[in-house]
C-alpha cells in the first residue's frame, strides 16, 4: 500500500461532515523536492464554476501528505491524478469517495481536473 493510500484511509475511516458535497485534493509545491497533497471537502460542486472547491466546509491543512519527489510540477500533477484514480478503483474506502458529487485535484493556484463525477439518475419520462 502506498503512503497516499494509508493517508487517505486514515481520513476516510472517520466520519466526515454531512455538508461535504465534493472532494478536492489540493496540490502544493513546497520547494526542495517536497510536494504536499491536502484533503478538502467542499460544500458545493458546480463543474461550470472553476472556484467550486473554494467553498470549503472541511480541510485538513495541518495534516497534508508530504512526498519527496525530484520532478517537475506537471509530473507531480500526473502522479497525484494517478494515485487518486487508482484509489477510486481499488481503495479501501473508494465507495465512500464515490458517494460525493465529484472528486478533483489540481494545484491550489491552478485549474482543477475532475477525476470522478457522480452520474445523475435519468428521469423515466
C-alpha positions as a LaTeX table, in Angstrom:
\begin{tabular}{lrrr}
\hline
Residue & $x$ (\AA) & $y$ (\AA) & $z$ (\AA) \\
\hline
Unk1 & 0.00 & 0.00 & 0.00 \\
Unk2 & 1.30 & 3.45 & $-0.82$ \\
Unk3 & 1.77 & 6.35 & 1.57 \\
Unk4 & $-1.12$ & 8.03 & $-0.25$ \\
Unk5 & $-3.47$ & 5.10 & 0.35 \\
Unk6 & $-2.55$ & 4.91 & 4.05 \\
Unk7 & $-3.02$ & 8.67 & 4.47 \\
Unk8 & $-6.38$ & 8.66 & 2.68 \\
Unk9 & $-7.56$ & 5.54 & 4.55 \\
Unk10 & $-6.88$ & 7.35 & 7.83 \\
Unk11 & $-9.02$ & 10.31 & 6.69 \\
Unk12 & $-11.90$ & 8.32 & 5.24 \\
Unk13 & $-12.08$ & 5.92 & 8.21 \\
Unk14 & $-13.54$ & 8.86 & 10.16 \\
Unk15 & $-16.98$ & 10.36 & 9.93 \\
Unk16 & $-16.80$ & 13.44 & 7.69 \\
Unk17 & $-19.20$ & 16.40 & 7.83 \\
Unk18 & $-22.51$ & 15.77 & 6.08 \\
Unk19 & $-22.23$ & 19.22 & 4.46 \\
Unk20 & $-19.49$ & 17.97 & 2.12 \\
Unk21 & $-20.75$ & 17.75 & $-1.48$ \\
Unk22 & $-17.42$ & 17.16 & $-3.30$ \\
Unk23 & $-13.78$ & 16.40 & $-2.57$ \\
Unk24 & $-10.72$ & 18.23 & $-3.82$ \\
Unk25 & $-7.12$ & 17.18 & $-3.38$ \\
Unk26 & $-5.15$ & 20.43 & $-3.37$ \\
Unk27 & $-1.56$ & 20.12 & $-4.53$ \\
Unk28 & 1.32 & 22.31 & $-3.37$ \\
Unk29 & 4.95 & 22.64 & $-4.37$ \\
Unk30 & 6.74 & 23.16 & $-1.07$ \\
Unk31 & 10.23 & 23.56 & $-2.55$ \\
Unk32 & 13.38 & 21.48 & $-2.04$ \\
Unk33 & 11.76 & 18.49 & $-3.81$ \\
Unk34 & 8.85 & 18.46 & $-1.34$ \\
Unk35 & 5.24 & 18.27 & $-2.53$ \\
Unk36 & 2.05 & 18.26 & $-0.47$ \\
Unk37 & $-1.43$ & 16.88 & $-1.03$ \\
Unk38 & $-4.26$ & 18.34 & 1.05 \\
Unk39 & $-7.75$ & 16.87 & 1.52 \\
Unk40 & $-10.58$ & 19.39 & 1.21 \\
Unk41 & $-14.32$ & 18.89 & 1.42 \\
Unk42 & $-16.37$ & 21.46 & $-0.49$ \\
Unk43 & $-19.93$ & 22.39 & 0.36 \\
Unk44 & $-20.91$ & 22.59 & $-3.29$ \\
Unk45 & $-19.95$ & 21.35 & $-6.74$ \\
Unk46 & $-20.51$ & 23.19 & $-9.99$ \\
Unk47 & $-18.47$ & 21.99 & $-12.95$ \\
Unk48 & $-19.08$ & 25.35 & $-14.66$ \\
Unk49 & $-17.58$ & 27.28 & $-11.72$ \\
Unk50 & $-13.78$ & 26.82 & $-11.60$ \\
Unk51 & $-13.78$ & 28.03 & $-7.96$ \\
Unk52 & $-16.25$ & 25.49 & $-6.55$ \\
Unk53 & $-13.56$ & 23.95 & $-4.35$ \\
Unk54 & $-13.10$ & 27.29 & $-2.54$ \\
Unk55 & $-16.44$ & 26.58 & $-0.81$ \\
Unk56 & $-14.55$ & 24.69 & 1.90 \\
Unk57 & $-16.52$ & 23.14 & 4.71 \\
Unk58 & $-13.75$ & 20.75 & 5.76 \\
Unk59 & $-9.98$ & 20.90 & 5.30 \\
Unk60 & $-7.01$ & 19.08 & 6.75 \\
Unk61 & $-4.39$ & 21.82 & 6.41 \\
Unk62 & $-2.45$ & 20.58 & 9.43 \\
Unk63 & $-2.03$ & 17.04 & 8.12 \\
Unk64 & $-1.22$ & 17.09 & 4.40 \\
Unk65 & 0.59 & 14.19 & 2.84 \\
Unk66 & 4.14 & 15.36 & 2.13 \\
Unk67 & 6.06 & 13.49 & $-0.55$ \\
Unk68 & 9.66 & 13.90 & $-1.63$ \\
Unk69 & 9.99 & 13.82 & $-5.41$ \\
Unk70 & 12.56 & 15.22 & $-7.84$ \\
Unk71 & 10.02 & 16.05 & $-10.55$ \\
Unk72 & 8.51 & 18.99 & $-12.38$ \\
Unk73 & 5.09 & 20.30 & $-11.37$ \\
Unk74 & 3.31 & 18.65 & $-14.29$ \\
Unk75 & 4.88 & 15.28 & $-13.44$ \\
Unk76 & 3.70 & 15.58 & $-9.84$ \\
Unk77 & 0.23 & 16.53 & $-11.07$ \\
Unk78 & 0.14 & 13.39 & $-13.24$ \\
Unk79 & 1.34 & 11.24 & $-10.34$ \\
Unk80 & $-1.30$ & 12.69 & $-8.00$ \\
Unk81 & $-4.03$ & 12.14 & $-10.59$ \\
Unk82 & $-2.93$ & 8.51 & $-10.97$ \\
Unk83 & $-2.85$ & 7.94 & $-7.20$ \\
Unk84 & $-6.39$ & 9.28 & $-6.83$ \\
Unk85 & $-7.70$ & 7.39 & $-9.86$ \\
Unk86 & $-6.18$ & 4.15 & $-8.56$ \\
Unk87 & $-7.73$ & 4.76 & $-5.15$ \\
Unk88 & $-11.13$ & 5.39 & $-6.71$ \\
Unk89 & $-10.85$ & 1.97 & $-8.39$ \\
Unk90 & $-9.25$ & $-0.10$ & $-5.64$ \\
Unk91 & $-9.00$ & 1.90 & $-2.42$ \\
Unk92 & $-10.32$ & 0.58 & 0.87 \\
Unk93 & $-12.86$ & 3.42 & 1.15 \\
Unk94 & $-13.40$ & 4.08 & $-2.56$ \\
Unk95 & $-17.14$ & 3.61 & $-2.07$ \\
Unk96 & $-17.14$ & 6.45 & 0.45 \\
Unk97 & $-15.39$ & 8.78 & $-2.03$ \\
Unk98 & $-17.80$ & 7.91 & $-4.82$ \\
Unk99 & $-20.77$ & 8.95 & $-2.69$ \\
Unk100 & $-19.77$ & 12.58 & $-3.30$ \\
Unk101 & $-20.79$ & 14.53 & $-6.39$ \\
Unk102 & $-17.19$ & 14.82 & $-7.58$ \\
Unk103 & $-13.55$ & 14.20 & $-6.78$ \\
Unk104 & $-10.97$ & 16.54 & $-8.27$ \\
Unk105 & $-7.35$ & 17.55 & $-7.95$ \\
Unk106 & $-5.07$ & 20.35 & $-9.02$ \\
Unk107 & $-2.57$ & 22.85 & $-7.77$ \\
Unk108 & $-4.13$ & 25.31 & $-5.38$ \\
Unk109 & $-3.33$ & 28.20 & $-7.74$ \\
Unk110 & $-4.30$ & 26.39 & $-10.94$ \\
Unk111 & $-7.06$ & 24.56 & $-12.73$ \\
Unk112 & $-8.81$ & 21.53 & $-11.30$ \\
Unk113 & $-9.25$ & 18.22 & $-13.06$ \\
Unk114 & $-12.38$ & 16.29 & $-12.14$ \\
Unk115 & $-11.37$ & 12.64 & $-11.83$ \\
Unk116 & $-14.77$ & 11.35 & $-10.75$ \\
Unk117 & $-18.26$ & 12.75 & $-11.22$ \\
Unk118 & $-21.35$ & 11.04 & $-9.88$ \\
Unk119 & $-23.82$ & 10.39 & $-12.62$ \\
Unk120 & $-27.33$ & 11.62 & $-12.01$ \\
Unk121 & $-30.09$ & 9.08 & $-12.45$ \\
Unk122 & $-32.06$ & 9.70 & $-15.61$ \\
Unk123 & $-35.69$ & 10.61 & $-15.25$ \\
Unk124 & $-38.03$ & 7.99 & $-16.63$ \\
Unk125 & $-40.11$ & 10.07 & $-19.00$ \\
\hline
\end{tabular}
